[in-house]
Every structure is written in structure tokens, then in C-alpha cells.
Amino acid sequence: MAKKDELDEETMALINWCIEVEGFLVAGGATQKEAQDHIEEQVEWFTDLFYDGLTPEEAAKEALA
């Protein structure tokens, strides 16, 4: 049985994907804080992009468009 505070593999994959998206947003001109805030504010949209199979770079391009 997994500990209550452990995240499943899918959740960890999404978190790591968002971290990569953040890096691309910063490379595109956002500050780290702006990138983090945007991902947090649009978490449902980014989650959809993750499940749609977009790469972090593709998701960042969508966000910056």
C-alpha cells in the first residue's frame, strides 16, 4: 500500500512535464514567477495539453501564442 503522501506515477509525470513547460516559458521571456503563476492559473488547460500528448515545448508555444 502506498503512503498517503506519495504521488502516483501519472501525477509525477504531469508535475515533471509542467516543470519542463515552465523552463520553456522562461526561455520565451517570462520570469520564473510569471511562468509558475501562469501554470497555476491555467492548470486545467495545461493538464488537458499534457493528456493530449503535447510536448512541454509545444505547450509553452501554445501558452505564448
C-alpha positions in Angstrom: 0.0 0.0 0.0 1.3 3.4 -1.0 1.8 6.0 1.7 -0.9 8.7 1.8 1.5 11.5 0.8 3.1 9.6 -2.1 2.1 10.7 -5.6 1.2 8.1 -8.3 3.4 7.9 -11.4 0.9 9.7 -13.6 0.7 12.7 -11.2 4.5 12.8 -11.0 4.7 12.7 -14.8 2.3 15.7 -15.0 4.3 17.7 -12.4 7.6 17.0 -14.2 6.0 17.9 -17.5 4.8 21.2 -16.0 8.4 21.9 -14.7 9.6 21.5 -18.3 6.9 23.8 -19.6 8.0 26.3 -17.1 11.5 26.2 -18.4 10.3 26.8 -22.0 8.1 29.7 -20.8 11.1 31.3 -19.1 13.2 30.8 -22.3 10.4 32.6 -24.1 10.7 35.7 -22.0 8.7 35.1 -18.8 10.2 35.3 -15.4 10.1 32.1 -13.4 7.4 33.6 -11.1 5.3 34.6 -14.1 5.7 31.1 -15.6 4.8 29.4 -12.3 1.8 31.7 -11.8 0.5 31.1 -15.3 0.7 27.4 -15.0 -1.1 27.5 -11.6 -3.8 29.8 -13.0 -4.3 27.6 -16.1 -3.7 24.2 -14.5 -6.7 22.6 -16.1 -5.7 23.8 -19.6 -2.2 22.6 -19.2 -3.4 19.3 -17.8 -5.5 18.9 -21.0 -2.5 19.6 -23.1 -0.5 17.0 -21.2 -3.2 14.4 -21.8 -3.5 15.5 -25.4 0.2 14.4 -25.8 1.8 17.8 -26.4 5.4 18.1 -25.5 6.4 20.7 -22.9 7.9 22.8 -25.7 4.6 22.6 -27.7 2.6 23.5 -24.7 4.8 26.5 -23.9 4.4 27.7 -27.5 0.6 27.4 -27.2 0.8 29.4 -24.0 3.0 32.1 -25.5 0.9 32.4 -28.7 
